[in-house]
């Protein structure tokens, strides 16, 4: 609601310290205009319908772009997590292989000492 009020409605201004959300909620005209942009109901609005439809189109395009950005960031973060996980797994496997090699060497040494 705040983003629509600040960016998509011409002529609507707020003071620097004004609580935008409360101002919108308490003004039925502004609230119905914002709801018409978000939810698409244009029947009871005095704003020209072509302007309202254009604003709704901008809002919908904006929401699609936001969705794309969120999905991209989710994929990017999952990739980083997976890479970190793979690095940790590779490190732990390397440690395990080193300890197994040391164990094998100690077994060989012990068998050599027993045979002498």
C-alpha atoms as an extended CHARMM CRD file, in Angstrom:
* protein
*
       116  EXT
         1         1  UNK       CA              0.0000000000        0.0000000000        0.0000000000  PROA      1               0.0000000000
         2         2  UNK       CA              2.7620000000        2.4110000000        0.8930000000  PROA      2               0.0000000000
         3         3  UNK       CA              4.6090000000        1.7910000000       -2.3870000000  PROA      3               0.0000000000
         4         4  UNK       CA              1.4310000000        2.3470000000       -4.4120000000  PROA      4               0.0000000000
         5         5  UNK       CA              0.5810000000        5.5230000000       -2.4700000000  PROA      5               0.0000000000
         6         6  UNK       CA              4.0750000000        6.9610000000       -2.8480000000  PROA      6               0.0000000000
         7         7  UNK       CA              4.8440000000        5.9670000000       -6.4210000000  PROA      7               0.0000000000
         8         8  UNK       CA              1.7530000000        5.2260000000       -8.4980000000  PROA      8               0.0000000000
         9         9  UNK       CA             -0.7610000000        7.9350000000       -7.6040000000  PROA      9               0.0000000000
        10        10  UNK       CA             -0.2640000000       11.3870000000       -9.1540000000  PROA      10              0.0000000000
        11        11  UNK       CA             -0.8520000000       14.3670000000       -6.8810000000  PROA      11              0.0000000000
        12        12  UNK       CA             -0.6870000000       12.4620000000       -3.6190000000  PROA      12              0.0000000000
        13        13  UNK       CA              2.0080000000       13.8230000000       -1.3280000000  PROA      13              0.0000000000
        14        14  UNK       CA              3.0030000000       13.0750000000        2.2350000000  PROA      14              0.0000000000
        15        15  UNK       CA              4.9580000000       15.0570000000        4.8030000000  PROA      15              0.0000000000
        16        16  UNK       CA              8.4350000000       13.8590000000        5.7140000000  PROA      16              0.0000000000
        17        17  UNK       CA              7.4630000000       12.4500000000        9.1360000000  PROA      17              0.0000000000
        18        18  UNK       CA              3.9140000000       11.4260000000        8.2160000000  PROA      18              0.0000000000
        19        19  UNK       CA              2.8600000000        7.8220000000        8.7680000000  PROA      19              0.0000000000
        20        20  UNK       CA              1.8480000000        6.9420000000        5.2080000000  PROA      20              0.0000000000
        21        21  UNK       CA              0.0980000000        3.6970000000        6.0820000000  PROA      21              0.0000000000
        22        22  UNK       CA             -2.1550000000        5.3220000000        8.7010000000  PROA      22              0.0000000000
        23        23  UNK       CA             -2.8740000000        8.2580000000        6.3970000000  PROA      23              0.0000000000
        24        24  UNK       CA             -3.9620000000        5.9090000000        3.6120000000  PROA      24              0.0000000000
        25        25  UNK       CA             -6.0540000000        3.6990000000        5.8830000000  PROA      25              0.0000000000
        26        26  UNK       CA             -7.8410000000        6.6990000000        7.4110000000  PROA      26              0.0000000000
        27        27  UNK       CA             -8.6870000000        8.3620000000        4.0700000000  PROA      27              0.0000000000
        28        28  UNK       CA            -11.4690000000        6.3490000000        2.3810000000  PROA      28              0.0000000000
        29        29  UNK       CA            -10.9370000000        8.0140000000       -1.0300000000  PROA      29              0.0000000000
        30        30  UNK       CA             -7.2290000000        7.2490000000       -1.1340000000  PROA      30              0.0000000000
        31        31  UNK       CA             -7.8190000000        3.7740000000        0.2710000000  PROA      31              0.0000000000
        32        32  UNK       CA            -10.3870000000        2.9350000000       -2.4220000000  PROA      32              0.0000000000
        33        33  UNK       CA             -8.0380000000        4.2670000000       -5.1250000000  PROA      33              0.0000000000
        34        34  UNK       CA             -5.1640000000        2.1290000000       -3.8350000000  PROA      34              0.0000000000
        35        35  UNK       CA             -7.4260000000       -0.9160000000       -3.5450000000  PROA      35              0.0000000000
        36        36  UNK       CA             -8.5720000000       -0.3580000000       -7.1270000000  PROA      36              0.0000000000
        37        37  UNK       CA             -4.9530000000       -0.3570000000       -8.2890000000  PROA      37              0.0000000000
        38        38  UNK       CA             -4.0290000000       -3.4450000000       -6.3070000000  PROA      38              0.0000000000
        39        39  UNK       CA             -7.1950000000       -5.4960000000       -6.7430000000  PROA      39              0.0000000000
        40        40  UNK       CA             -8.4660000000       -4.1610000000      -10.0680000000  PROA      40              0.0000000000
        41        41  UNK       CA            -11.9030000000       -2.8250000000       -9.0680000000  PROA      41              0.0000000000
        42        42  UNK       CA            -12.5400000000        0.3900000000      -11.0020000000  PROA      42              0.0000000000
        43        43  UNK       CA            -16.3340000000        0.7350000000      -10.7660000000  PROA      43              0.0000000000
        44        44  UNK       CA            -16.6030000000        3.3860000000       -8.0390000000  PROA      44              0.0000000000
        45        45  UNK       CA            -13.5150000000        5.4880000000       -8.7700000000  PROA      45              0.0000000000
        46        46  UNK       CA            -13.7460000000        9.0400000000      -10.1440000000  PROA      46              0.0000000000
        47        47  UNK       CA            -10.2600000000        8.8910000000      -11.7110000000  PROA      47              0.0000000000
        48        48  UNK       CA            -10.4080000000        8.4170000000      -15.4960000000  PROA      48              0.0000000000
        49        49  UNK       CA            -10.5780000000        4.6900000000      -16.1730000000  PROA      49              0.0000000000
        50        50  UNK       CA             -7.8340000000        4.8070000000      -18.8270000000  PROA      50              0.0000000000
        51        51  UNK       CA             -5.4010000000        6.3440000000      -16.2940000000  PROA      51              0.0000000000
        52        52  UNK       CA             -6.4380000000        3.8100000000      -13.6790000000  PROA      52              0.0000000000
        53        53  UNK       CA             -5.9800000000        0.9130000000      -16.1060000000  PROA      53              0.0000000000
        54        54  UNK       CA             -2.5490000000        2.2590000000      -17.0530000000  PROA      54              0.0000000000
        55        55  UNK       CA             -1.6010000000        2.4610000000      -13.3670000000  PROA      55              0.0000000000
        56        56  UNK       CA             -2.9000000000       -1.0760000000      -12.7850000000  PROA      56              0.0000000000
        57        57  UNK       CA             -0.7840000000       -2.2490000000      -15.7050000000  PROA      57              0.0000000000
        58        58  UNK       CA              2.2860000000       -0.5920000000      -14.1870000000  PROA      58              0.0000000000
        59        59  UNK       CA              1.5180000000       -2.1710000000      -10.8300000000  PROA      59              0.0000000000
        60        60  UNK       CA              1.0920000000       -5.6380000000      -12.3590000000  PROA      60              0.0000000000
        61        61  UNK       CA              4.3100000000       -5.2880000000      -14.3830000000  PROA      61              0.0000000000
        62        62  UNK       CA              6.1080000000       -4.1480000000      -11.2390000000  PROA      62              0.0000000000
        63        63  UNK       CA              4.8170000000       -7.1360000000       -9.2730000000  PROA      63              0.0000000000
        64        64  UNK       CA              5.9810000000       -9.5170000000      -12.0310000000  PROA      64              0.0000000000
        65        65  UNK       CA              9.4460000000       -7.9560000000      -11.9770000000  PROA      65              0.0000000000
        66        66  UNK       CA              9.5700000000       -8.1890000000       -8.1960000000  PROA      66              0.0000000000
        67        67  UNK       CA              8.5760000000      -11.8530000000       -8.4280000000  PROA      67              0.0000000000
        68        68  UNK       CA             11.3510000000      -12.4800000000      -10.9740000000  PROA      68              0.0000000000
        69        69  UNK       CA             13.9230000000      -10.7340000000       -8.7780000000  PROA      69              0.0000000000
        70        70  UNK       CA             12.8400000000      -12.6960000000       -5.6920000000  PROA      70              0.0000000000
        71        71  UNK       CA             13.0300000000      -15.9990000000       -7.5900000000  PROA      71              0.0000000000
        72        72  UNK       CA             16.4840000000      -15.1130000000       -8.9610000000  PROA      72              0.0000000000
        73        73  UNK       CA             17.7760000000      -14.1930000000       -5.4880000000  PROA      73              0.0000000000
        74        74  UNK       CA             16.3280000000      -17.3950000000       -4.0160000000  PROA      74              0.0000000000
        75        75  UNK       CA             18.0750000000      -19.4650000000       -6.6920000000  PROA      75              0.0000000000
        76        76  UNK       CA             21.3090000000      -17.5420000000       -6.1710000000  PROA      76              0.0000000000
        77        77  UNK       CA             21.2000000000      -18.0470000000       -2.3920000000  PROA      77              0.0000000000
        78        78  UNK       CA             20.3720000000      -21.7450000000       -2.7620000000  PROA      78              0.0000000000
        79        79  UNK       CA             23.3130000000      -22.1020000000       -5.1420000000  PROA      79              0.0000000000
        80        80  UNK       CA             25.6420000000      -20.4490000000       -2.6160000000  PROA      80              0.0000000000
        81        81  UNK       CA             24.3480000000      -22.7050000000        0.1520000000  PROA      81              0.0000000000
        82        82  UNK       CA             24.7930000000      -25.7600000000       -2.0600000000  PROA      82              0.0000000000
        83        83  UNK       CA             28.3360000000      -24.6990000000       -3.0140000000  PROA      83              0.0000000000
        84        84  UNK       CA             29.2090000000      -24.1390000000        0.6510000000  PROA      84              0.0000000000
        85        85  UNK       CA             27.7040000000      -27.5030000000        1.5090000000  PROA      85              0.0000000000
        86        86  UNK       CA             29.6750000000      -29.1960000000       -1.2750000000  PROA      86              0.0000000000
        87        87  UNK       CA             32.8780000000      -27.5330000000       -0.0630000000  PROA      87              0.0000000000
        88        88  UNK       CA             32.2600000000      -28.7080000000        3.4980000000  PROA      88              0.0000000000
        89        89  UNK       CA             31.4790000000      -32.2330000000        2.2890000000  PROA      89              0.0000000000
        90        90  UNK       CA             34.6290000000      -32.3200000000        0.1540000000  PROA      90              0.0000000000
        91        91  UNK       CA             36.7280000000      -31.1040000000        3.1080000000  PROA      91              0.0000000000
        92        92  UNK       CA             35.2430000000      -33.7080000000        5.4510000000  PROA      92              0.0000000000
        93        93  UNK       CA             35.8100000000      -36.4670000000        2.8680000000  PROA      93              0.0000000000
        94        94  UNK       CA             39.4170000000      -35.3270000000        2.5050000000  PROA      94              0.0000000000
        95        95  UNK       CA             39.8660000000      -35.4680000000        6.2920000000  PROA      95              0.0000000000
        96        96  UNK       CA             38.3060000000      -38.9360000000        6.3710000000  PROA      96              0.0000000000
        97        97  UNK       CA             40.5810000000      -40.1850000000        3.5850000000  PROA      97              0.0000000000
        98        98  UNK       CA             43.6300000000      -38.7690000000        5.3920000000  PROA      98              0.0000000000
        99        99  UNK       CA             42.6780000000      -40.4860000000        8.6390000000  PROA      99              0.0000000000
       100       100  UNK       CA             42.0340000000      -43.7540000000        6.7590000000  PROA      100             0.0000000000
       101       101  UNK       CA             45.4620000000      -43.4820000000        5.0930000000  PROA      101             0.0000000000
       102       102  UNK       CA             47.1100000000      -42.8860000000        8.4910000000  PROA      102             0.0000000000
       103       103  UNK       CA             45.2260000000      -45.8610000000        9.9360000000  PROA      103             0.0000000000
       104       104  UNK       CA             46.3410000000      -48.0770000000        7.0350000000  PROA      104             0.0000000000
       105       105  UNK       CA             49.9630000000      -46.9700000000        7.4700000000  PROA      105             0.0000000000
       106       106  UNK       CA             49.8040000000      -47.7010000000       11.2030000000  PROA      106             0.0000000000
       107       107  UNK       CA             48.3200000000      -51.1610000000       10.5010000000  PROA      107             0.0000000000
       108       108  UNK       CA             51.1030000000      -51.9210000000        8.0190000000  PROA      108             0.0000000000
       109       109  UNK       CA             53.7160000000      -50.7390000000       10.5040000000  PROA      109             0.0000000000
       110       110  UNK       CA             52.1820000000      -52.8260000000       13.3010000000  PROA      110             0.0000000000
       111       111  UNK       CA             52.0490000000      -55.9370000000       11.0630000000  PROA      111             0.0000000000
       112       112  UNK       CA             55.6710000000      -55.3410000000       10.0530000000  PROA      112             0.0000000000
       113       113  UNK       CA             56.7200000000      -55.1250000000       13.6980000000  PROA      113             0.0000000000
       114       114  UNK       CA             54.7970000000      -58.3060000000       14.5650000000  PROA      114             0.0000000000
       115       115  UNK       CA             56.4240000000      -60.2530000000       11.7210000000  PROA      115             0.0000000000
       116       116  UNK       CA             59.9800000000      -59.2890000000       12.7700000000  PROA      116             0.0000000000
